[in-house]
């Protein structure tokens, strides 16, 4: 079966159950935590991918890691995923669940990329402005790309607004090359 079909099916299942039980807020917090563990711990990913570690041992380790940090619904779901030998899909399932929750709650995701680190105060101000403009809740994160030279790139869901000096210089260069021909 196709990986995306598997991850979407599992994501929809836990999303529907949490929605039915009015637990979407805790599910979002749980999925954020599990996603962070997947991103930050190479050992955890290696555990999930290991064909040598028995399923019962994986379930035991997942319980040890998450039992006091996530809801029982999410923990039972993780155990089910592992018992069905789908544990390698946990990071993708988390991403799909978070996407479903954002869609349900009308939450926009935005990433602001700048040449230097943005301080927390400015990031909060940008978030507030975006929420007022878009008339919805916004999850804003920041990235640094020194190649931008200055300015910024703002990506909201699938739209991108590029106000970086790097892009402006490239456009200027292209225009100058055209006039030379």
NORLIN-V480773 format. One record per residue. N is the residue number from 1. SS is DSSP state (H for helix, E for strand, - for the rest). PSI is psi in radians with two decimals (none if undefined). Layout:
n = (N | N)
ss = (SS | SS)
psi = (PSI | PSI)
This chain:
n = (1 | 2 | 3 | 4 | 5 | 6 | 7 | 8 | 9 | 10 | 11 | 12 | 13 | 14 | 15 | 16 | 17 | 18 | 19 | 20 | 21 | 22 | 23 | 24 | 25 | 26 | 27 | 28 | 29 | 30 | 31 | 32 | 33 | 34 | 35 | 36 | 37 | 38 | 39 | 40 | 41 | 42 | 43 | 44 | 45 | 46 | 47 | 48 | 49 | 50 | 51 | 52 | 53 | 54 | 55 | 56 | 57 | 58 | 59 | 60 | 61 | 62 | 63 | 64 | 65 | 66 | 67 | 68 | 69 | 70 | 71 | 72 | 73 | 74 | 75 | 76 | 77 | 78 | 79 | 80 | 81 | 82 | 83 | 84 | 85 | 86 | 87 | 88 | 89 | 90 | 91 | 92 | 93 | 94 | 95 | 96 | 97 | 98 | 99 | 100 | 101 | 102 | 103 | 104 | 105 | 106 | 107 | 108 | 109 | 110 | 111 | 112 | 113 | 114 | 115 | 116 | 117 | 118 | 119 | 120 | 121 | 122 | 123 | 124 | 125 | 126 | 127 | 128 | 129 | 130 | 131 | 132 | 133 | 134 | 135 | 136 | 137 | 138 | 139 | 140 | 141 | 142 | 143 | 144 | 145 | 146 | 147 | 148 | 149 | 150 | 151 | 152 | 153 | 154 | 155 | 156 | 157 | 158 | 159 | 160 | 161 | 162 | 163 | 164 | 165 | 166 | 167 | 168 | 169 | 170 | 171 | 172 | 173 | 174 | 175 | 176 | 177 | 178 | 179 | 180 | 181)
ss = (- | - | H | H | H | H | H | H | H | H | H | H | H | H | H | H | H | H | H | H | - | - | - | H | H | H | H | H | H | H | H | H | H | H | H | H | H | H | H | H | - | H | H | H | H | H | H | H | H | - | - | - | - | - | H | H | H | H | H | H | H | H | H | H | H | H | - | - | - | - | - | H | H | H | H | H | H | H | H | H | H | H | H | - | - | - | H | H | H | H | H | H | H | H | H | H | H | H | H | H | H | H | H | H | H | - | E | E | E | E | E | E | E | E | - | - | - | - | - | H | H | H | H | H | H | H | H | H | H | H | H | H | H | H | - | - | E | E | E | E | E | E | E | E | - | H | H | H | - | - | E | E | E | E | E | E | - | - | E | E | E | E | E | E | H | H | H | H | H | H | H | H | H | H | H | H | H | H | H | H | -)
psi = (2.55 | 2.38 | -0.78 | -0.61 | -0.71 | -0.88 | -0.68 | -0.72 | -0.83 | -0.73 | -0.78 | -0.64 | -0.90 | -0.62 | -0.84 | -0.74 | -0.77 | -0.68 | -0.76 | -0.64 | 0.12 | 0.81 | 0.48 | -0.61 | -0.84 | -0.58 | -0.72 | -0.80 | -0.74 | -0.79 | -0.62 | -0.78 | -0.83 | -0.72 | -0.78 | -0.73 | -0.74 | -0.67 | -0.72 | -0.35 | 1.79 | -0.61 | -0.67 | -0.76 | -0.73 | -0.68 | -0.83 | -0.64 | -0.26 | 2.14 | -0.21 | -0.64 | 2.24 | 2.66 | -0.76 | -0.64 | -0.70 | -0.75 | -0.76 | -0.79 | -0.74 | -0.70 | -0.79 | -0.72 | -0.80 | -0.20 | -0.74 | 0.08 | -0.34 | 2.88 | 2.77 | -0.59 | -0.83 | -0.68 | -0.77 | -0.66 | -0.81 | -0.74 | -0.73 | -0.77 | -0.78 | -0.77 | -0.46 | 0.16 | 0.71 | 0.30 | -0.48 | -0.31 | -0.01 | -0.82 | -0.72 | -0.65 | -0.77 | -0.81 | -0.76 | -0.69 | -0.81 | -0.65 | -0.78 | -0.72 | -0.76 | -0.72 | -0.77 | -0.74 | 0.05 | 0.87 | 2.23 | 2.53 | 2.40 | 2.50 | 2.21 | 2.17 | 2.21 | 2.96 | -0.46 | 2.84 | 2.37 | 2.37 | 2.75 | -0.62 | -0.79 | -0.64 | -0.72 | -0.69 | -0.74 | -0.72 | -0.77 | -0.77 | -0.79 | -0.75 | -0.67 | -0.75 | -0.78 | -0.18 | 0.76 | 2.93 | 2.48 | 2.32 | 1.87 | 2.28 | 2.79 | 2.53 | 2.76 | 2.28 | 1.76 | -0.31 | -0.26 | -0.34 | -0.93 | -3.13 | -2.69 | 2.86 | 2.22 | 2.12 | 2.11 | 2.00 | -1.94 | 0.24 | 2.52 | 2.34 | 2.00 | 1.92 | 0.64 | 2.62 | -0.64 | -0.82 | -0.74 | -0.72 | -0.70 | -0.72 | -0.76 | -0.75 | -0.80 | -0.72 | -0.72 | -0.64 | -0.65 | -0.69 | -0.44 | -0.54 | none)
